[in-house]
Amino acid sequence: MTATAAPAPGLAVESAALTAAEIASASGGALVGDGATTVHAVAPLDRAEPGDLSFCSGEGRRAALAATRASVVLLSPALAHLPCGAASRVTVANPMGALVGLLPRLYRPPVRPVGVHRTVVIGRGAQLGAEVALGPYVVIGAGAVIGDRAWIEAGTVIGDGVQIGSDVRLHPGVTLYSGTVLGNRVQVHAGTRLGSDGFGYVFTDGEHRKIPHVGRLLVGDDVEIGANSTIDRGSIDDTAIGAGSKIDNLVHIAHNCRIGRLCLVAAQVGLAGSTTLGDGVILAGQVGLADHLTLGDRARIGGGSRVFGNVPAGETWTGYPARPHMEFLRTQASLYRLAVLTRRLERLVEDGQ
């Protein structure tokens, strides 16, 4: 084993400067103002200082746009006529998308080290790919397979037989139980637990008898899983997370769930067992889904909703219990009118007395 390189910086740092002309060229936008105006960092409109790049996302930011001290602002053509305090403006169809593309040019990402720290424990028969980085106190189980250029940070535990693809990054304190398979370019944030047994019991002979979990957890390519999330392995079937899906912090996905491709699952969402999401499904924060449900492709569930029935493809549901969004709004409006009618009835009763 070789000694590790110097530790990578934990946070991105400013590393470059861009002119307004370079920003316009890189984003495919139209420049208005001085092309030599230079920026070194990114900030929101209302907190930006000279030397910062910012963006305007809509008409609601009109006042902040006029008062901003940013040097360069990205904005859509529909907002180009608004007063702007910046020295230079770049009009582009998708300002936020353009900003995301520019961030790596302004900020240097953490440098991936290469090597195996002296405190790493590697089980019998484990296979390490080329240029892997294993941080302090990492544990690799017997027969595990680690792909090329994997970056596994301090205190992470990888169970026996786990398979990890290339260019994967596991942040500190991640645990992968046996039966977990990660694709390529997966990123798992700190404290996440993948592949643990699900909550499955059968009441028999006067006790809750545990259902053995012998399925796997399969995570596709380009998936990102947020901090302190938990995803269970399958009981008999497999749990699967589709390629390109993004899972926020503090999410729980139970055994045998199937998440499609390119789904977005926001913080504090809970999926009960054997629930299936189609491709492109969006679950906003604190959504709860009952077990054995199916949500069709591109279904969307509003924040705080509780879903107890199947949701057809392309529909947006909200509420508790969740229902089609417009139906939910009409129901809420009816409840508000009911309160007004109740007050009127109370007045009639009082007048009658």
C-alpha positions in Angstrom: 0.0 0.0 0.0 1.1 3.5 -0.7 0.9 6.6 1.5 -1.8 9.1 0.7 -1.2 12.4 -1.0 -1.9 15.7 0.8 -5.5 16.0 1.9 -7.8 17.6 -0.6 -9.3 21.0 0.4 -12.8 20.6 1.8 -14.3 23.6 0.2 -14.0 25.1 -3.3 -11.9 28.2 -3.4 -11.8 31.1 -5.9 -9.4 30.2 -8.6 -9.9 32.4 -11.6 -11.3 35.6 -13.0 -13.7 36.0 -16.0 -14.4 39.0 -18.1 -17.9 39.9 -19.2 -16.9 39.1 -22.8 -15.7 35.7 -21.7 -18.9 35.1 -19.8 -21.0 36.0 -22.9 -18.9 33.8 -25.1 -19.0 30.8 -22.7 -22.8 31.0 -22.2 -23.8 31.9 -25.7 -25.3 35.2 -24.5 -25.5 38.7 -25.7 -23.3 41.3 -23.9 -24.5 44.8 -23.0 -21.9 47.0 -21.4 -18.1 46.8 -20.9 -16.7 43.5 -22.0 -13.6 44.0 -19.9 -15.6 44.0 -16.6 -14.0 41.3 -14.5 -15.6 39.0 -11.9 -13.9 36.7 -9.4 -16.9 35.2 -7.5 -20.7 34.6 -7.5 -23.3 36.1 -5.2 -27.0 36.8 -5.1 -28.3 40.2 -6.4 -28.9 41.7 -3.1 -25.6 40.7 -1.5 -23.3 41.0 -4.5 -20.3 43.4 -4.4 -18.2 44.8 -7.2 -16.2 41.8 -8.7 -19.2 39.4 -8.3 -21.3 37.7 -10.9 -25.0 37.3 -10.3 -28.2 36.4 -12.1 -31.8 37.5 -12.2 -34.4 34.8 -12.3 -37.7 36.7 -12.7 -39.7 39.9 -12.6 -40.0 39.5 -8.8 -36.4 40.5 -8.5 -36.9 43.8 -10.3 -35.9 45.9 -7.3 -32.9 43.8 -6.5 -31.7 44.0 -10.1 -31.9 47.7 -10.1 -30.0 48.1 -6.9 -27.4 45.4 -7.3 -23.7 46.2 -6.9 -22.7 43.1 -8.9 -20.3 43.7 -11.8 -22.0 41.3 -14.2 -25.5 40.0 -14.2 -27.0 37.1 -16.2 -30.6 37.6 -17.2 -33.1 36.4 -19.7 -34.1 38.4 -22.8 -37.5 39.0 -21.3 -35.9 41.0 -18.5 -33.3 42.9 -20.6 -35.4 46.1 -20.5 -35.3 46.4 -16.7 -33.0 48.8 -14.9 -29.8 47.1 -13.8 -27.1 48.3 -11.4 -24.4 46.1 -12.9 -21.7 47.5 -15.2 -22.3 44.7 -17.7 -25.3 42.4 -18.5 -25.4 39.2 -20.4 -28.7 38.1 -21.8 -29.1 34.4 -22.1 -32.1 32.1 -22.4 -31.4 30.2 -19.2 -29.5 32.4 -16.7 -29.4 29.8 -14.0 -28.2 27.1 -16.4 -25.5 29.5 -17.7 -24.4 30.2 -14.1 -24.0 26.5 -13.3 -21.8 26.2 -16.4 -19.6 29.0 -15.3 -19.1 28.0 -11.7 -16.3 25.5 -12.4 -14.4 28.3 -14.2 -14.6 30.5 -11.1 -14.1 28.0 -8.4 -11.6 25.2 -8.2 -13.3 21.9 -7.1 -11.6 19.8 -4.4 -8.6 17.9 -5.7 -9.0 14.1 -5.6 -6.0 12.6 -3.8 -4.6 9.3 -4.9 -3.4 6.5 -2.7 -4.3 4.3 0.3 -4.0 5.6 3.8 -2.0 3.5 6.2 -5.0 2.9 8.5 -7.2 1.4 5.8 -8.4 -2.2 6.3 -8.8 -4.3 3.2 -10.5 -7.7 3.3 -9.4 -10.9 1.6 -10.0 -10.9 -2.1 -11.0 -7.2 -2.4 -10.1 -5.6 -5.8 -9.0 -2.0 -6.1 -9.1 -0.2 -9.4 -6.5 2.2 -10.8 -5.9 5.5 -9.1 -8.2 4.9 -6.1 -8.2 7.2 -3.1 -8.9 5.6 0.3 -8.9 7.9 3.3 -8.2 7.2 6.9 -9.9 4.3 8.7 -11.8 3.1 5.6 -12.8 -0.5 5.8 -13.2 -2.6 2.6 -14.9 -6.0 3.1 -13.8 -9.3 1.6 -14.5 -9.7 -2.1 -15.5 -6.0 -2.6 -14.7 -4.5 -6.0 -13.7 -0.8 -6.1 -13.7 0.8 -9.6 -11.1 3.1 -11.1 -10.6 6.5 -9.6 -13.0 5.9 -6.8 -12.6 8.4 -3.9 -13.6 6.9 -0.6 -13.3 9.3 2.4 -12.5 8.8 6.0 -14.5 6.3 8.1 -16.4 4.8 5.3 -17.3 1.1 5.6 -17.8 -1.1 2.5 -19.3 -4.5 3.2 -18.3 -7.9 1.8 -18.9 -8.3 -1.9 -20.0 -4.7 -2.5 -19.4 -3.5 -6.1 -18.5 0.1 -6.8 -18.1 1.6 -10.3 -15.6 4.1 -11.7 -15.3 7.7 -10.6 -17.5 7.2 -7.5 -17.1 9.5 -4.5 -18.2 8.4 -1.0 -18.0 11.2 1.5 -17.0 10.6 5.1 -18.9 8.1 7.2 -20.8 6.3 4.5 -21.8 2.7 5.1 -22.5 0.3 2.2 -23.9 -3.0 3.4 -23.3 -6.3 1.6 -25.5 -6.6 -1.5 -25.0 -3.0 -2.6 -24.0 -2.2 -6.2 -23.1 1.3 -7.3 -22.8 2.3 -10.9 -20.3 4.8 -12.4 -20.0 8.4 -11.2 -22.2 7.9 -8.2 -21.8 10.4 -5.3 -22.9 9.5 -1.8 -22.8 12.2 0.9 -21.7 11.9 4.5 -23.5 9.6 7.0 -25.6 7.8 4.4 -26.5 4.1 4.9 -27.1 2.0 1.8 -28.3 -1.6 1.7 -29.5 -2.2 5.3 -32.4 -4.5 6.0 -35.8 -3.1 5.5 -38.6 -3.0 8.1 -40.3 -6.3 7.4 -41.9 -8.6 9.9 -44.5 -11.3 10.0 -46.6 -11.8 13.2 -46.6 -15.5 13.9 -46.6 -17.6 17.1 -47.1 -14.5 19.2 -44.1 -12.6 18.0 -42.9 -10.3 15.2 -40.7 -12.6 13.1 -38.2 -10.8 10.9 -38.4 -11.4 7.1 -34.9 -12.2 5.9 -33.6 -9.6 3.4 -31.7 -11.4 0.6 -32.3 -8.9 -2.2 -29.8 -6.2 -3.4 -29.6 -2.5 -3.7 -28.8 -1.4 -7.2 -27.8 2.2 -7.8 -27.5 3.3 -11.5 -24.9 5.6 -13.1 -24.7 9.3 -12.2 -26.9 9.1 -9.1 -26.3 11.5 -6.2 -27.6 10.6 -2.7 -27.7 13.3 0.0 -26.3 13.2 3.5 -27.9 11.0 6.2 -30.2 9.3 3.8 -31.1 5.6 4.1 -32.0 3.2 1.3 -32.9 -0.4 2.2 -31.9 -3.5 0.2 -34.7 -5.7 -1.2 -36.3 -8.4 0.9 -36.8 -10.9 -1.9 -36.7 -8.6 -4.9 -34.1 -5.8 -5.4 -34.3 -2.2 -4.5 -33.2 -0.1 -7.5 -32.4 3.6 -8.1 -32.4 4.6 -11.8 -29.6 6.3 -13.6 -29.3 10.1 -13.2 -31.7 10.3 -10.3 -30.9 12.8 -7.5 -31.9 12.1 -3.9 -31.7 14.9 -1.2 -30.6 14.7 2.4 -32.6 12.8 5.0 -34.6 10.6 2.6 -35.7 7.1 3.4 -36.4 4.6 0.6 -37.7 1.2 1.9 -37.1 -2.3 0.6 -38.1 -3.3 -2.9 -38.8 0.2 -4.1 -38.0 1.1 -7.7 -37.0 4.6 -8.6 -36.9 5.4 -12.3 -34.4 7.4 -14.3 -33.8 11.2 -13.8 -36.1 11.4 -10.7 -35.8 14.2 -8.1 -36.5 13.3 -4.5 -36.3 16.3 -2.1 -35.4 16.3 1.6 -37.3 14.3 4.3 -39.3 12.2 1.8 -40.3 8.7 2.8 -41.2 5.8 0.5 -42.8 2.8 2.0 -41.9 -0.7 0.7 -42.4 -1.9 -2.9 -43.4 1.6 -4.3 -42.4 2.3 -7.9 -41.6 5.7 -9.4 -41.5 6.0 -13.2 -38.9 8.1 -15.0 -38.7 11.9 -14.3 -40.9 11.8 -11.2 -40.5 14.8 -8.8 -41.2 14.4 -5.0 -41.0 17.7 -3.2 -40.0 18.0 0.5 -41.6 15.9 3.2 -43.7 13.8 0.8 -44.8 10.5 2.2 -45.8 7.5 0.0 -47.7 4.5 1.2 -46.5 1.0 0.2 -47.1 -0.8 -3.1 -47.9 2.4 -5.0 -47.0 3.2 -8.6 -46.3 6.8 -9.8 -46.2 7.2 -13.6 -43.6 8.9 -15.6 -43.1 12.6 -14.9 -45.6 12.6 -12.0 -45.1 15.4 -9.5 -46.1 15.5 -5.8 -46.3 18.8 -3.9 -44.4 19.4 -0.6 -45.9 17.9 2.5 -48.3 15.6 0.6 -49.3 12.1 1.7 -50.0 9.7 -1.2 -52.2 6.7 -0.6 -53.1 5.8 -4.2 -51.5 5.4 -7.6 -50.7 8.6 -9.5 -51.1 8.6 -13.3 -48.2 9.7 -15.6 -47.7 13.4 -16.0 -50.1 14.5 -13.2 -49.4 16.8 -10.3 -50.9 15.8 -6.9 -50.9 17.7 -3.6 -52.5 17.6 -0.2 -53.3 15.1 2.6 -54.5 12.8 1.3 -53.0 13.7 -2.0 -55.3 14.3 -5.0 -55.0 16.1 -8.3 -53.7 19.6 -7.7 -56.7 21.5 -9.1 -59.1 19.3 -7.2 -57.1 19.9 -4.0 -57.3 23.7 -4.6 -61.1 23.6 -5.2 -61.5 21.6 -2.0 -59.5 24.1 0.0 -61.5 27.0 -1.5 -64.7 25.2 -0.5 -63.4 24.8 3.1 -62.7 28.5 3.3 -66.2 29.3 2.0 -67.6 26.9 4.5 -66.0 28.9 7.3 -67.7 32.1 6.1 -71.0 30.3 5.8 -70.6 28.9 9.3 -70.0 32.4 10.7 -73.2 33.7 8.9 -75.2 30.8 10.4 -73.9 31.6 13.9 -75.0 35.2 13.5 -78.5 34.1 12.3 -78.8 31.9 15.4 -77.7 34.7 17.7 -80.1 37.1 16.0 -82.9 34.6 16.4 -82.3 34.4 20.1 
